[in-house]
Amino acid sequence: MINFEYCNKTKIIFGKGTENQVGKETAQYAKRILLHHSGGSAVRSGLMDRVKASLKEAGVEWVELTGVLPNPRLSLVKEGINIARNEKLEMILAVGGGSAIDSAKAIAVGAVNDGDIWDFFERKKTADKALPVAAVLTIPAAGSESSISSVITNEEGPWKRGINFQCIRPVFSILNPELTYTLPPYQTACGITDMMAHIMERYFTKEPNVELTDELCEGALRTIIRNARKIFSGATNNYDARAEIMWAGAIAHNGILDTGRIGDWASHALDHELSALFDLAHGAGLAIIFPAWMKYNIKEDNASAARFARFAAKVWGVDGAFYDKEQAALEGVSRMEHFFKSIGMPVRFADANINPERIPEMAKRVVHFGTVGNFRKLEERDAVAIYKMASN
Amino acid sequence: MINFEYCNKTKIIFGKGTENQVGKETAQYAKRILLHHSGGSAVRSGLMDRVKASLKEAGVEWVELTGVLPNPRLSLVKEGINIARNEKLEMILAVGGGSAIDSAKAIAVGAVNDGDIWDFFERKKTADKALPVAAVLTIPAAGSESSISSVITNEEGPWKRGINFQCIRPVFSILNPELTYTLPPYQTACGITDMMAHIMERYFTKEPNVELTDELCEGALRTIIRNARKIFSGATNNYDARAEIMWAGAIAHNGILDTGRIGDWASHALDHELSALFDLAHGAGLAIIFPAWMKYNIKEDNASAARFARFAAKVWGVDGAFYDKEQAALEGVSRMEHFFKSIGMPVRFADANINPERIPEMAKRVVHFGTVGNFRKLEERDAVAIYKMASN
């Protein structure tokens, strides 16, 4: 186990009807805020009316910025920064999924740091101050509700890049599982895949003695899989299944599952190019990338195969006694692919109309900052090989 | 799953040599502090020298208050409060185990709230402000390093009572597993039992749909048991085993394992009378109480038996297929008792020289504030029955 620091200050307010507490919580931080959302489903469902009523009752004024899209855009972030500065706003409140929250975080950085906001995403600058950010979460997926991450897409390129700053961790996040009943199945599935990927990125580490976090990761994955199966077997409005998924999505990315270890994160990098070039949902891209990344690594050496065999046994119920390690590991990947397909996710390029001719270009882009991944450091040729596996 | 709020602001600094960061971290909060410890092993081991050197280097001044004992005493708390007030100290830094930290928390409350500190423990008053508290942990056990709890013994009585206030959660805690190598086996075992009890108090809930936290609890318990066996099989100075135990002890009590559920806590109440009257270590008392409490509940109804059967299967590897629920549940308790004995814990009154003649007195004291427990609300007669089971 390696030395670590762990601190997560986000206050989670979880459960039925909790969106009605947003005004009271917000008023502890600000009197004038930017209210940031897509302008779509949260308006139609009546959620925005409840949020605004709660803010009004608490005496909080807001300026609204709508138009957040999946793979949130830099242009909207820049608009938000201008509004926040000109209107002297004190906080950014996102209502929506990871895209709205990530966009809010980027605005929060830009509002109090001079210069081009994209410089932070290009790793030219780092930030230690931002406006407070908070969220009413509607899509369990990105874990942005209590994380230090924000991923933004620069349309010129397009480039999809992330930042990780302590100062953008939300001060509070409101999680009401009832709000997720009306999510389209595809979005529910993308979210489930995304949170599983967050855990798997942490699970696949070369650090040998991290038993507690291994156990916690495996338990969280089993819980997600079991409850995903419930939801996709028709229990769309099952509160408890939705609640397990929603809370797991936050824990997947709140930092506790990487204590004492270094995660991998190559699959996220490989997907970023996929979802940037083809505007594919992040979760769908991960469902395509992860099986290929696993198969590529299982072949690497015996220690890797053992790690994947444990994953197969503990998460997918593969009985290791009847297989050699490599076979058990591959059987685990096969069961994972079957699961992803069962919830409507693509698992190959063709399933998502991705043109394999762009593999060389994507592989070049993925190593823009150098090798990616820690479980195994991937160079351009590894990226090509993994993309090819994902296209077959 | 019931609605909940979760927020834990303690910064955990974990790993080798981390005690040398104490000055830098402390200086962010205070320039003059109360340094609170037992004056025993931390001095002999050289830890206090390192702590003081670090404080000095960071320009932090301290007043020292030593003499903390297991089951920390109210009289010392009062002494600490007087010192903190007279010397205008700004923070309390505990070096030690749960006793030192609990004592520090009580001092932190008394330093800034007028009146008799014991009134808070008698539930006559509540506190929303305290001096900042921080810790360098030497005994993984109580979880006080990131909890909102403090348990103090009033020698007149004696009464052992607890408080739970957000304002006493440590601002930071330093956890170096190397510091635990020299713990006597009995203290290591008491700590292991205590942290297991913290998880079990949360695990035994009547809330039916809390799958994620069930999985996390079970994984943490398995990790503790496996690594305790390593340490008690001679791997006393195994860093990774000590690290798993130390981190599990913090997670056991940091609040994440009770999200969405109401824990029981009757066994803690039953032990408080035992350890107050017989000055028994808290962990040892819990090793005696928990098996009896379980056996008493398994008989209650089928739903209870099912919960204990799951515990037997997931934590103790009892194969439910070969048993009926009650049998499986009892087999789990039996394996737990065997485990406690294997690490040197008492599991019956006689093992710890506890006089069963005082059962009626203890049972009366345990319901001082009303029934105890939530999994099953225990009255005086239930307490008598459980104490009797623990004495046979």
Interface residues (C-beta under 8 A of the other chain):
Chain A: M1 I2 N3 F4 E5 Y6 C7 N8 K9 T10 K11 I12 I13 F14 G15 K16 G17 T18 N209 E211 L212 E215 L216 E218 G219 A220 R222 T223 R226 N227 Y239 D240 A243 E244 W247 A248 I251 I256 T259 G260
Chain B: M1 I2 N3 F4 E5 Y6 C7 N8 K9 T10 K11 I12 I13 F14 G15 K16 G17 T18 N209 E211 L212 E215 L216 E218 G219 A220 R222 T223 R226 N227 Y239 D240 A243 E244 W247 A248 I251 I256 T259 G260
